[in-house]
Amino acid sequence: MSAATLLLVHGAGGSHLTWRRQFDKLSDKFRIIAIDLPGHGRSEGGGEVTVPAYCRHVLDLMESLDLRNVVLGGHSMGGAIALEIALMGSSRVGALLLVGTGARLRVLPAIFSIIREDFVVAIEGVGNFMFGSGASGDLINEEKQLLAKNSGDIMLKDFTACDSFDAKDRVGSISLPTLIVCGKEDRLTPSKYSEFLHEKIAGSEAVFFDECGHMPMLEQSDKFNNCVSSFLLKL
């Protein structure tokens, strides 16, 4: 499957730049498309408050570009979107890449409170919490700057969408080839979330990175890219 199309969906407060370390390394073998959800990155709009609402935008993109047999990849909230689209039975999706995500994405009430009270402090805290012990200070600061480009309203909507998502009783029906990637030091979507997905999705592959947090595609991009490339070439 040397001509595979990999459609990548970012997580809460993210953008296409979540996948910036994948473009150069994977685009020579595969077609890479990274979406900006409404209200994120270069996309207009006010965001959405549910995962299914975000799904409609991704489905519209696949239809408008006439994408077929897509490998749909998602990080965190983007992984929830990928799961939901797979559960909808979209004929345009041929495989899944699930990164730092889960079938249930509960958000601590304190996160909502701090975003409302002090967005700057919230970005600082979330930025620190996203990474594992192997991440450089430069990478952490880079991601904080990208998060800070969001509005508090968008962040609240994204986390509301995450908090309301629950597919634990449904993911077992997914039969698509699936690669699951998670950092062992992920504090936002702990590895037990990925273990659950691996257990429920028959035939799925799961890879867990040491000394890595919530952003394996950035923290350990070479290893991540190699895993993804190997998965795509096997399809």
Steps between C-alpha positions, in 0.01 A plus 500: 500500500774743395244763391307503829320819600547586868243752625606638838273667756644702788385504860353767728662837441714358222533562127666346195830595667447217749631284215787728391762229557314256277480704179869489406561139599187330372389708201760342270318164533142595581246773434471698823204727571467673837173677570439813705166450673267805507640778717850346501812589308404651165134393511220743566207420726423483867578140580259229612395356836456136400715243325224410248476867398874506428462171310274669249778738399746216447244301301424808288872538425534136396200540273611829347845356420345166403739317734467123498660223705637766735715418800330729751733609777407693810673630811308526828171671407593430138522132591147518637391653170672217309333239719157659458537517122604134494194415708282689253617249240644750253598313184778752440709377796721197454711506818554694824796661676412581863752712692473585870126450507227285647144379475410735787666840549388641831634844591561614857258779606803697623623535141178675396522728803857610444441570129210729597693669782848545352565383145873581515548282809290228339721488190810483717359212701358303208821551303711356779260211555510393135858377493707219646842505661682468168362821346726802457420837650500652151233257379282563805525878457429467127179312573393751766534779244279309257239430769496869592378586149164347591224692672374391838163434338647253250688317773184474711302368205768241417519372855119491515502284187758271659315474829173397335660232282441141604538207259611237749203277426535540124866483399498121503305511175788664311666257259732735309879450510605721790831626639490637856789715629537632853772638725549310823520832687180641348314673783208626291402172336683236707625185333211301650275683250706367210516155658119498510481592131753231413299243694169597341604558135571156357830470316623844607867575558614701802834671560597666829793745512725525807575847645223650289187692588190608311679611180692200359486641146712792625691358796631195317422587141754269333373195687143608442552552127667162465208329675245675281695431183530131582128480574402671175729285289339186641149602396 
